[in-house]
Structure formats: structure tokens, C-alpha cells
Amino acid sequence: MAEKVLFRTSLTDTESTDVEGVGTIRKDDKGRKYKWVRNTNGTTLTAKQAVCYDIANNTGAADMLQEVIDPATANLMAFAGIAMSAATDDSYFWILIRGLIDDAITDVPVSAAIIVGDFLLPTDALEHLGEAGSLVAPGTSPTYPFGAVATEGVLTASTGTVGATQVYVIGMGS
């Protein structure tokens, strides 16, 4: 099958209809990969937030990797990528599924700083990435092969706020 090279939308566009073909993969000149997906969250998703595939609420294997929602316990292992724009419910938009992105929404930890090379995962019931070690102990189930690698450090804060960090995304289906 030929790779699509012409697109009707920019990477930050959202559309109310499927103008690109849901599931379409797009590459940029830096080797980053994006996917055109549908928001089935029930609410608006935020630009640069972590999103997961809607594995519990799909109509079959074909659309499992085409619909995204906020991270939740049932789908944390299905990290899709980072939203390139804010997307209202039932709209279509691009997510980064592999590559470097600036200012991804991340946790600012209270105790241990995030350092370059730390593996980050989507955080349950939140829209940001958090340090993997605080979410699941190494060697225990479930395992999370998809997430993001911190490419810059994040210092601690006394309140545990949310910040923006450069990360390398490794999304499921990338």
C-alpha cells in the first residue's frame, strides 16, 4: 500500500469529520510519526496531554488503535501518544506516536526529580506523564512497553504540580 504524502490538515488542526482517514500515519522531515485519531473521551482533550487508546469501548480490533481517551486504569498499558491540539469530544485530530516533542504535560514530583532518561507513563485519571517507577514496581505486572523518555530534567516542587517537559514518545502502534 502506498504511503499517504498529501494531507488536508496541519498537525494542530481538529475536524468534526474524518477528513484524513482515521488511523492514517503521517511522518515529518525529522522522522517523527503522527496518527489521525478520534476523541471518544466524552470531554475535550488538552493539547500536549498524554492520551491512551480506548481499548474498553471499541467496536472491534480495527478501530482499537484509532480512538483515544484520557489515561485511566483500564488503558494505561495502551499509551497512544501526545495530543497535538485540544480536541473536543467526537472530533478528529493528530497525536504524536513516535518522536521528540517539547512541552509535553508532565508531573512535577514532590520527592524525586525526573532526570534525563527516566521512563514516563500516562498517569491514572490525569492528563500528564509521570515517572514510571512511582506507578509500578520493576518486574511486577502489568508491564508498560509504551511511554516516553524524559530528554530534560524536572526538579521537585513542594506541592506536586504539573509542568511541561521535552520527551521522546514511544506510543503503541508506532
Phi and psi restraints in degrees (value plus and minus 20) as a CYANA .aco file:
   2 ALA   PHI     -91.9   -51.9
   2 ALA   PSI     126.0   166.0
   3 GLU   PHI    -103.5   -63.5
   3 GLU   PSI     113.5   153.5
   4 LYS   PHI     -89.9   -49.9
   4 LYS   PSI     112.9   152.9
   5 VAL   PHI    -142.9  -102.9
   5 VAL   PSI     -33.6     6.4
   6 LEU   PHI    -132.9   -92.9
   6 LEU   PSI     113.6   153.6
   7 PHE   PHI    -149.5  -109.5
   7 PHE   PSI     126.7   166.7
   8 ARG   PHI    -102.4   -62.4
   8 ARG   PSI     -38.1     1.9
   9 THR   PHI    -139.6   -99.6
   9 THR   PSI     137.1   177.1
  10 SER   PHI    -107.5   -67.5
  10 SER   PSI     150.2   190.2
  11 LEU   PHI     -87.3   -47.3
  11 LEU   PSI     -35.2     4.8
  12 THR   PHI    -127.4   -87.4
  12 THR   PSI     -12.0    28.0
  13 ASP   PHI     -99.2   -59.2
  13 ASP   PSI     130.6   170.6
  14 THR   PHI    -145.1  -105.1
  14 THR   PSI     130.1   170.1
  15 GLU   PHI    -156.3  -116.3
  15 GLU   PSI     129.9   169.9
  16 SER   PHI    -103.3   -63.3
  16 SER   PSI     -35.0     5.0
  17 THR   PHI    -145.7  -105.7
  17 THR   PSI     143.8   183.8
  18 ASP   PHI    -102.8   -62.8
  18 ASP   PSI      67.6   107.6
  19 VAL   PHI    -108.5   -68.5
  19 VAL   PSI     -33.4     6.6
  20 GLU   PHI    -128.2   -88.2
  20 GLU   PSI     -36.6     3.4
  21 GLY   PHI      73.9   113.9
  21 GLY   PSI      78.5   118.5
  22 VAL   PHI     -73.9   -33.9
  22 VAL   PSI     113.7   153.7
  23 GLY   PHI      74.6   114.6
  23 GLY   PSI     -25.3    14.7
  24 THR   PHI     -83.6   -43.6
  24 THR   PSI     115.6   155.6
  25 ILE   PHI    -118.5   -78.5
  25 ILE   PSI     119.8   159.8
  26 ARG   PHI    -150.6  -110.6
  26 ARG   PSI     118.0   158.0
  27 LYS   PHI    -136.7   -96.7
  27 LYS   PSI     127.1   167.1
  28 ASP   PHI    -127.4   -87.4
  28 ASP   PSI    -199.9  -159.9
  29 ASP   PHI     -91.1   -51.1
  29 ASP   PSI     -26.8    13.2
  30 LYS   PHI    -122.2   -82.2
  30 LYS   PSI     -13.7    26.3
  31 GLY   PHI      65.7   105.7
  31 GLY   PSI     -17.6    22.4
  32 ARG   PHI     -93.1   -53.1
  32 ARG   PSI     127.6   167.6
  33 LYS   PHI    -136.4   -96.4
  33 LYS   PSI     118.4   158.4
  34 TYR   PHI    -145.9  -105.9
  34 TYR   PSI     136.6   176.6
  35 LYS   PHI    -151.8  -111.8
  35 LYS   PSI     118.7   158.7
  36 TRP   PHI    -105.0   -65.0
  36 TRP   PSI      98.0   138.0
  37 VAL   PHI    -152.0  -112.0
  37 VAL   PSI     152.6   192.6
  38 ARG   PHI    -134.1   -94.1
  38 ARG   PSI     115.3   155.3
  39 ASN   PHI    -101.8   -61.8
  39 ASN   PSI      94.1   134.1
  40 THR   PHI    -134.5   -94.5
  40 THR   PSI       5.8    45.8
  41 ASN   PHI     -91.3   -51.3
  41 ASN   PSI     -47.9    -7.9
  42 GLY   PHI      73.8   113.8
  42 GLY   PSI     -33.6     6.4
  43 THR   PHI    -162.9  -122.9
  43 THR   PSI     154.9   194.9
  44 THR   PHI     -92.6   -52.6
  44 THR   PSI     116.9   156.9
  45 LEU   PHI    -113.3   -73.3
  45 LEU   PSI     127.9   167.9
  46 THR   PHI    -111.9   -71.9
  46 THR   PSI     124.5   164.5
  47 ALA   PHI     -80.0   -40.0
  47 ALA   PSI     118.5   158.5
  48 LYS   PHI      50.9    90.9
  48 LYS   PSI      -6.6    33.4
  49 GLN   PHI    -108.5   -68.5
  49 GLN   PSI     137.9   177.9
  50 ALA   PHI     -92.6   -52.6
  50 ALA   PSI     118.8   158.8
  51 VAL   PHI    -150.3  -110.3
  51 VAL   PSI     131.4   171.4
  52 CYS   PHI    -141.0  -101.0
  52 CYS   PSI     135.6   175.6
  53 TYR   PHI     -89.2   -49.2
  53 TYR   PSI     124.5   164.5
  54 ASP   PHI    -102.9   -62.9
  54 ASP   PSI      52.0    92.0
  55 ILE   PHI     -92.9   -52.9
  55 ILE   PSI     -43.1    -3.1
  56 ALA   PHI    -107.6   -67.6
  56 ALA   PSI     -33.1     6.9
  57 ASN   PHI    -151.7  -111.7
  57 ASN   PSI      27.2    67.2
  58 ASN   PHI    -137.9   -97.9
  58 ASN   PSI     145.1   185.1
  59 THR   PHI    -117.0   -77.0
  59 THR   PSI     -13.6    26.4
  60 GLY   PHI     142.4   182.4
  60 GLY   PSI     152.0   192.0
  61 ALA   PHI     -80.6   -40.6
  61 ALA   PSI     -52.5   -12.5
  62 ALA   PHI     -84.1   -44.1
  62 ALA   PSI     -56.4   -16.4
  63 ASP   PHI    -118.7   -78.7
  63 ASP   PSI     -18.6    21.4
  64 MET   PHI     -79.6   -39.6
  64 MET   PSI     -55.1   -15.1
  65 LEU   PHI    -119.9   -79.9
  65 LEU   PSI       9.6    49.6
  66 GLN   PHI    -147.2  -107.2
  66 GLN   PSI     -33.3     6.7
  67 GLU   PHI    -139.5   -99.5
  67 GLU   PSI     114.5   154.5
  68 VAL   PHI    -146.7  -106.7
  68 VAL   PSI     135.6   175.6
  69 ILE   PHI    -165.4  -125.4
  69 ILE   PSI     156.6   196.6
  70 ASP   PHI     -81.6   -41.6
  70 ASP   PSI     130.3   170.3
  71 PRO   PHI     -80.6   -40.6
  71 PRO   PSI     118.0   158.0
  72 ALA   PHI    -168.5  -128.5
  72 ALA   PSI     141.7   181.7
  73 THR   PHI     -68.2   -28.2
  73 THR   PSI     -63.0   -23.0
  74 ALA   PHI     -90.8   -50.8
  74 ALA   PSI     -34.9     5.1
  75 ASN   PHI    -149.4  -109.4
  75 ASN   PSI      -9.2    30.8
  76 LEU   PHI     -78.4   -38.4
  76 LEU   PSI     -52.3   -12.3
  77 MET   PHI     -94.8   -54.8
  77 MET   PSI     -29.1    10.9
  78 ALA   PHI    -128.2   -88.2
  78 ALA   PSI      27.5    67.5
  79 PHE   PHI     -78.9   -38.9
  79 PHE   PSI     101.4   141.4
  80 ALA   PHI    -109.8   -69.8
  80 ALA   PSI     -65.2   -25.2
  81 GLY   PHI     138.4   178.4
  81 GLY   PSI    -172.7  -132.7
  82 ILE   PHI    -138.3   -98.3
  82 ILE   PSI     109.3   149.3
  83 ALA   PHI     -85.5   -45.5
  83 ALA   PSI     111.7   151.7
  84 MET   PHI    -104.4   -64.4
  84 MET   PSI     -34.2     5.8
  85 SER   PHI    -174.8  -134.8
  85 SER   PSI     145.5   185.5
  86 ALA   PHI     -90.2   -50.2
  86 ALA   PSI     118.6   158.6
  87 ALA   PHI    -155.4  -115.4
  87 ALA   PSI     101.6   141.6
  88 THR   PHI     -90.5   -50.5
  88 THR   PSI     142.5   182.5
  89 ASP   PHI     -76.7   -36.7
  89 ASP   PSI     119.4   159.4
  90 ASP   PHI      48.2    88.2
  90 ASP   PSI      -3.6    36.4
  91 SER   PHI    -119.8   -79.8
  91 SER   PSI     147.7   187.7
  92 TYR   PHI    -130.6   -90.6
  92 TYR   PSI     124.3   164.3
  93 PHE   PHI    -184.4  -144.4
  93 PHE   PSI     153.0   193.0
  94 TRP   PHI    -116.9   -76.9
  94 TRP   PSI     122.5   162.5
  95 ILE   PHI    -142.4  -102.4
  95 ILE   PSI     128.0   168.0
  96 LEU   PHI    -102.2   -62.2
  96 LEU   PSI     102.8   142.8
  97 ILE   PHI    -127.5   -87.5
  97 ILE   PSI     -36.7     3.3
  98 ARG   PHI    -178.8  -138.8
  98 ARG   PSI     105.7   145.7
  99 GLY   PHI     114.4   154.4
  99 GLY   PSI     158.1   198.1
 100 LEU   PHI    -104.5   -64.5
 100 LEU   PSI     116.7   156.7
 101 ILE   PHI    -159.2  -119.2
 101 ILE   PSI     118.4   158.4
 102 ASP   PHI    -105.6   -65.6
 102 ASP   PSI     128.0   168.0
 103 ASP   PHI      43.5    83.5
 103 ASP   PSI      14.8    54.8
 104 ALA   PHI     -86.8   -46.8
 104 ALA   PSI     123.2   163.2
 105 ILE   PHI     -90.9   -50.9
 105 ILE   PSI     101.3   141.3
 106 THR   PHI    -153.3  -113.3
 106 THR   PSI     140.5   180.5
 107 ASP   PHI     -91.4   -51.4
 107 ASP   PSI     121.1   161.1
 108 VAL   PHI    -125.8   -85.8
 108 VAL   PSI      82.3   122.3
 109 PRO   PHI     -87.6   -47.6
 109 PRO   PSI     136.1   176.1
 110 VAL   PHI    -104.1   -64.1
 110 VAL   PSI     -59.1   -19.1
 111 SER   PHI    -123.1   -83.1
 111 SER   PSI     -83.7   -43.7
 112 ALA   PHI    -125.1   -85.1
 112 ALA   PSI     108.4   148.4
 113 ALA   PHI     -86.2   -46.2
 113 ALA   PSI     131.7   171.7
 114 ILE   PHI    -102.1   -62.1
 114 ILE   PSI     108.6   148.6
 115 ILE   PHI    -133.6   -93.6
 115 ILE   PSI     141.2   181.2
 116 VAL   PHI     -75.3   -35.3
 116 VAL   PSI     109.9   149.9
 117 GLY   PHI      78.7   118.7
 117 GLY   PSI     -32.5     7.5
 118 ASP   PHI     -83.9   -43.9
 118 ASP   PSI     121.8   161.8
 119 PHE   PHI    -109.1   -69.1
 119 PHE   PSI     105.8   145.8
 120 LEU   PHI    -131.2   -91.2
 120 LEU   PSI     124.4   164.4
 121 LEU   PHI    -145.4  -105.4
 121 LEU   PSI     138.9   178.9
 122 PRO   PHI     -82.4   -42.4
 122 PRO   PSI     127.1   167.1
 123 THR   PHI    -123.8   -83.8
 123 THR   PSI     112.0   152.0
 124 ASP   PHI     -72.2   -32.2
 124 ASP   PSI     108.1   148.1
 125 ALA   PHI      43.9    83.9
 125 ALA   PSI      -5.2    34.8
 126 LEU   PHI    -149.9  -109.9
 126 LEU   PSI     148.7   188.7
 127 GLU   PHI    -124.1   -84.1
 127 GLU   PSI      -3.7    36.3
 128 HIS   PHI    -142.8  -102.8
 128 HIS   PSI     147.7   187.7
 129 LEU   PHI    -108.2   -68.2
 129 LEU   PSI     123.0   163.0
 130 GLY   PHI    -150.1  -110.1
 130 GLY   PSI     146.4   186.4
 131 GLU   PHI     -86.8   -46.8
 131 GLU   PSI     108.3   148.3
 132 ALA   PHI     -80.2   -40.2
 132 ALA   PSI     -58.5   -18.5
 133 GLY   PHI     -80.7   -40.7
 133 GLY   PSI     -48.6    -8.6
 134 SER   PHI    -104.4   -64.4
 134 SER   PSI     -31.6     8.4
 135 LEU   PHI    -118.4   -78.4
 135 LEU   PSI     -52.5   -12.5
 136 VAL   PHI    -172.7  -132.7
 136 VAL   PSI     115.7   155.7
 137 ALA   PHI     -91.4   -51.4
 137 ALA   PSI     120.2   160.2
 138 PRO   PHI     -75.2   -35.2
 138 PRO   PSI     116.8   156.8
 139 GLY   PHI      62.3   102.3
 139 GLY   PSI     -19.0    21.0
 140 THR   PHI    -123.7   -83.7
 140 THR   PSI     141.7   181.7
 141 SER   PHI    -109.9   -69.9
 141 SER   PSI     126.3   166.3
 142 PRO   PHI    -101.4   -61.4
 142 PRO   PSI     141.3   181.3
 143 THR   PHI    -120.2   -80.2
 143 THR   PSI     132.5   172.5
 144 TYR   PHI    -144.6  -104.6
 144 TYR   PSI      74.5   114.5
 145 PRO   PHI     -98.7   -58.7
 145 PRO   PSI     -32.0     8.0
 146 PHE   PHI    -135.7   -95.7
 146 PHE   PSI     117.2   157.2
 147 GLY   PHI     159.4   199.4
 147 GLY   PSI    -163.0  -123.0
 148 ALA   PHI    -164.2  -124.2
 148 ALA   PSI     130.3   170.3
 149 VAL   PHI    -127.4   -87.4
 149 VAL   PSI     106.8   146.8
 150 ALA   PHI     -86.7   -46.7
 150 ALA   PSI     107.9   147.9
 151 THR   PHI    -129.0   -89.0
 151 THR   PSI     -15.5    24.5
 152 GLU   PHI    -168.3  -128.3
 152 GLU   PSI     134.9   174.9
 153 GLY   PHI    -102.2   -62.2
 153 GLY   PSI     138.9   178.9
 154 VAL   PHI    -150.6  -110.6
 154 VAL   PSI      98.1   138.1
 155 LEU   PHI     -93.4   -53.4
 155 LEU   PSI     143.1   183.1
 156 THR   PHI     -98.5   -58.5
 156 THR   PSI     141.1   181.1
 157 ALA   PHI    -157.0  -117.0
 157 ALA   PSI     128.5   168.5
 158 SER   PHI     -87.6   -47.6
 158 SER   PSI     -40.7    -0.7
 159 THR   PHI    -122.9   -82.9
 159 THR   PSI     -29.8    10.2
 160 GLY   PHI      47.7    87.7
 160 GLY   PSI      43.1    83.1
 161 THR   PHI    -111.4   -71.4
 161 THR   PSI    -190.5  -150.5
 162 VAL   PHI    -135.4   -95.4
 162 VAL   PSI     119.2   159.2
 163 GLY   PHI    -152.7  -112.7
 163 GLY   PSI    -185.9  -145.9
 164 ALA   PHI    -148.0  -108.0
 164 ALA   PSI     109.6   149.6
 165 THR   PHI    -156.5  -116.5
 165 THR   PSI     126.2   166.2
 166 GLN   PHI     -97.6   -57.6
 166 GLN   PSI     109.1   149.1
 167 VAL   PHI    -157.7  -117.7
 167 VAL   PSI     138.9   178.9
 168 TYR   PHI    -124.2   -84.2
 168 TYR   PSI      97.6   137.6
 169 VAL   PHI    -107.6   -67.6
 169 VAL   PSI     115.2   155.2
 170 ILE   PHI    -148.4  -108.4
 170 ILE   PSI      67.8   107.8
 171 GLY   PHI    -110.3   -70.3
 171 GLY   PSI     133.9   173.9
 172 MET   PHI     -81.7   -41.7
 172 MET   PSI     113.2   153.2
 173 GLY   PHI      66.4   106.4
 173 GLY   PSI      -8.3    31.7
